[in-house]
Amino acid sequence: MPQAALLLEFAESMHDGDPTRRARARVAVHGALGASALVDAAAIVASFSAVVKIADGTGIPLEEAKAHATADLRAALGLDRLNRDP
């Protein structure tokens, strides 16, 4: 796929928390593919992110890596109690 590496970097940069990396990726996509492609790429990343959050919010089992990475946060917020049957 043409520009696959560029688009993959864009998608990954949106999730890594580094604003400088995100800005570089946006500029690169815009420069290589144009404004319309940048909007499309951002919409796809946002859509996939939303679907995952919806799935997680409905109680679909949490993957082991996510469970380990979020254990402290879930405990602090009391989120694990939300997955219990009434």
C-alpha positions in Angstrom: 0.0 0.0 0.0 1.5 3.4 -1.0 2.3 5.5 2.1 1.6 2.6 4.5 4.6 3.4 6.7 3.5 7.1 6.9 -0.1 6.1 7.8 1.1 3.5 10.3 3.3 6.1 12.0 0.3 8.5 12.1 -1.9 5.9 13.8 0.7 4.8 16.3 1.6 8.4 17.1 -2.0 9.2 18.1 -1.8 6.7 20.9 1.7 7.1 22.4 1.2 10.3 24.3 4.0 12.3 22.6 2.6 15.6 21.3 5.8 16.2 19.2 5.5 12.9 17.5 1.8 13.5 16.8 2.5 16.9 15.3 5.3 15.5 13.1 3.0 12.7 11.9 0.1 15.2 11.1 2.5 17.4 9.1 3.9 14.4 7.2 0.5 13.0 6.3 -0.8 16.5 5.3 2.4 17.1 3.2 2.4 13.8 1.4 -1.3 13.1 1.0 -3.2 16.4 1.6 -5.7 17.8 4.0 -8.5 15.4 3.0 -6.4 12.4 3.6 -5.3 13.8 7.0 -8.9 14.2 8.0 -9.8 10.7 6.8 -6.8 9.1 8.7 -7.7 11.0 11.9 -11.3 9.8 11.6 -10.3 6.2 11.2 -8.0 6.4 14.2 -10.7 8.0 16.3 -13.3 5.5 15.1 -11.2 2.5 16.1 -10.3 4.1 19.4 -14.0 4.7 20.1 -15.0 1.1 19.3 -12.4 -0.2 21.7 -13.6 2.1 24.4 -17.2 1.0 23.8 -16.2 -2.7 24.0 -14.3 -2.1 27.2 -17.2 -0.2 28.7 -19.7 -2.9 28.0 -17.7 -5.4 30.0 -16.1 -7.4 27.2 -13.2 -9.3 28.9 -10.0 -7.2 29.3 -6.9 -8.5 27.6 -4.2 -9.7 30.1 -1.7 -6.9 29.0 -4.4 -4.2 29.5 -5.4 -5.7 32.8 -1.8 -5.6 34.1 -1.2 -2.1 32.7 -4.3 -0.6 34.3 -4.6 -2.5 37.6 -3.6 0.5 39.8 -5.9 2.9 37.9 -8.8 0.5 38.0 -8.3 0.0 41.7 -8.1 3.7 42.5 -11.3 4.4 40.5 -13.2 1.3 41.7 -13.8 0.2 38.2 -13.4 -3.6 38.8 -16.6 -3.6 40.8 -18.5 -2.6 37.6 -17.7 -5.9 35.9 -19.4 -8.0 38.6 -22.8 -9.6 38.2 -25.5 -7.9 40.3 
